[in-house]
Amino acid sequence: MTDPDRLKRVDALLDDVLPPPPVRTKLRLAAGLTQQEVAEAVGVKRLAVARWELGQTHPRRPHRAAYMHLLNRLAERYPEAAKSEEGMPTPVSERGSG
């Protein structure tokens, strides 16, 4: 018998994966959003969004959840922009400032 809490923890690891930085930018641009608009929605400065999109830093809690929610919703609306030609998504362990 499996431990339901353990399965939830595993699912959380799999769900907490950001798309690669170029895809983040493509999704934002597909929606016609500026970095400033994303920053205001997520609750950070525009520079943080710019760094996330360049892959220089990665969002941390609580902003990470809001940013991931935005990216997931944009990916649903713009599936072509969500396609990655650059490789695998960015794992949660890659955390930076921002």
Secondary structure, DSSP 4 states (H G I P E B T S, - for coil): ---HHHHHHHHHHHHS-BPPHHHHHHHHHHTT--HHHHHHHHTS-HHHHHHHHHTS----TTHHHHHHHHHHHHHHH-HHHH--SS-SPBPTT-----
